[in-house]
Amino acid sequence: AQTVTQSQPEMSVQEAETVTLSCTYDTSENNYYLFWYKQPPSRQMILVIRQEAYKQQNATENRFSVNFQKAAKSFSLKISDSQLGDTAMYFCAFAYSGNTPLVFGKGTRLSVIA
Amino acid sequence: SAVISQKPSRDICQRGTSLTIQCQVDSQVTMMFWYRQQPGQSLTLIATANQGSEATYESGFVIDKFPISRPNLTFSTLTVSNMSPEDSSIYLCSVEGQTSGNTIYFGEGSWLTVV
């Protein structure tokens, strides 16, 4: 069964700086999808970014980008120009497709400091 | 994307009672997933709900405790039965986005506190 590991329970970053959140996963399959979700204090799960395993190009969404290393089974999230509103729990997740359930890591609590 | 509405957003429940959470999607979807997030924890899958068939439950979750209905392709309910304080959690439904395939979206969540 696939597993997702986030080794950083908590991180902090100064406003306007860059921070990288780590995620590794384990699967024996070749095709799958990886996600980063943000959960602010409101508790809603907000999709930050998605990566298809068959794509070599790293996904980017404005200030958010990933470093996807398929051979190493690594999927880190880089947040550039950190803003106070980025303060949240960040979850890394894995799925084989949109019609299969997500497997989540334990999350990283990110605090952006003014 | 997908617009997913969950009700209630928050509730305080008495021990021993049951509460039904509703999940409404703005488009037809094949699968709906229900997750539980206990305080300070990550999300755990409760069950997968496919329209027209019984839900498939994960290990540790049983139908008597978490009955699920899926009457059509846009709606599902999860009932938390005979609640105890250990059931205090956020319950979330999720679906695949129809315009952006293989992208999974969540409802706002239902935050239940059992007293």
Interface residues (C-beta under 8 A of the other chain):
Chain A: Y33 F35 Y37 S42 R43 Q44 M45 I46 L47 R50 E52 F91 A93 A95 S97 G98 N99 T100 P101 L102 F104 G105 K106 G107
Chain B: T30 M31 F33 Y35 Q37 Q41 S42 L43 L45 T48 I90 L92 S94 E96 G97 G101 N102 T103 I104 Y105 F106 E108 G109 W111
